Amino acid sequence: MAPVTRLVLDVLKPHDPSVVTFTRQLSDLEGIDGATATVIEVDESVKTLRVTIAGSDLDLESVRAEIEDLSASIHSVDQVACGSQIVEDPLLGR
């Protein structure tokens, strides 16, 4: 089975921890080469993030567990890339 090499997640998180701390902790997980978190919306007590994670063999359940340990939750898995080459979505340019 081809390894998962990119995940794009819609995540809801409280204001604490900060987006910097949140993203650093995700990027420290085994198998993750890089992580990016983009703030999409800010509410009174929460932020909605688009989290993009790249690596050679990502484990969604490990990522989900870390996100939940950070008091956040995955609303949806918006993109998954598998295999040795990431194929860009021609409509999104990513």
C-alpha positions in Angstrom: 0.0 0.0 0.0 1.4 3.5 -0.9 2.4 5.6 2.0 0.5 8.8 2.9 2.8 11.8 2.1 0.5 14.8 2.7 -2.5 15.5 4.8 -4.6 18.7 4.8 -6.8 19.0 7.8 -9.5 21.4 8.9 -8.8 21.7 12.7 -10.7 23.6 15.5 -8.5 24.5 18.4 -8.7 26.7 21.5 -6.6 29.9 21.6 -4.2 28.1 23.9 -1.8 26.7 23.0 -0.7 29.2 20.4 -0.6 28.4 16.7 3.2 28.4 16.9 3.3 25.9 19.7 0.6 23.8 18.2 2.4 23.5 14.8 5.8 22.9 16.4 4.4 20.0 18.4 2.8 18.5 15.3 6.1 18.8 13.4 7.9 17.0 16.1 5.9 13.8 15.5 7.8 10.9 14.1 7.5 10.7 10.3 6.6 14.4 9.8 9.0 16.4 7.7 7.1 19.6 7.9 3.8 21.2 9.1 2.0 24.4 8.3 -1.0 25.9 10.1 -3.0 28.7 8.5 -5.6 30.5 10.6 -8.8 30.5 8.6 -11.2 32.0 11.2 -11.0 33.4 14.7 -13.9 33.1 17.1 -14.3 34.2 20.7 -12.8 31.1 22.2 -11.5 29.0 19.2 -9.6 29.2 16.0 -10.2 27.3 12.8 -6.9 26.2 11.1 -6.0 24.6 7.8 -3.2 22.3 8.8 -0.9 20.8 6.1 1.5 18.0 7.1 4.1 16.4 4.9 6.3 13.3 5.4 7.4 10.1 3.9 4.8 7.9 5.7 2.2 9.8 7.7 0.0 8.1 10.3 -3.4 9.9 10.5 -4.2 8.3 13.9 -0.9 9.5 15.4 -1.6 13.0 14.1 -5.2 12.8 15.4 -4.0 11.7 18.8 -1.5 14.6 19.1 -4.1 17.1 17.9 -6.5 15.8 20.6 -3.7 16.0 23.2 -3.4 19.7 22.3 -7.2 20.1 23.1 -8.1 20.5 19.4 -10.2 18.4 17.0 -10.1 17.5 13.3 -13.3 18.6 11.6 -12.4 17.1 8.3 -9.6 15.5 6.2 -9.6 17.8 3.2 -6.8 16.3 1.2 -4.7 13.2 1.2 -1.7 12.5 -1.0 -0.1 9.1 -1.3 2.9 7.6 -3.1 6.3 8.8 -4.0 5.2 11.9 -5.8 2.6 14.5 -4.7 0.2 15.3 -7.5 -1.0 18.8 -7.3 -4.8 19.5 -7.6 -5.1 21.5 -10.8 -8.2 23.4 -9.5 -6.5 24.4 -6.2 -2.9 24.7 -7.3 -1.7 22.6 -4.3 
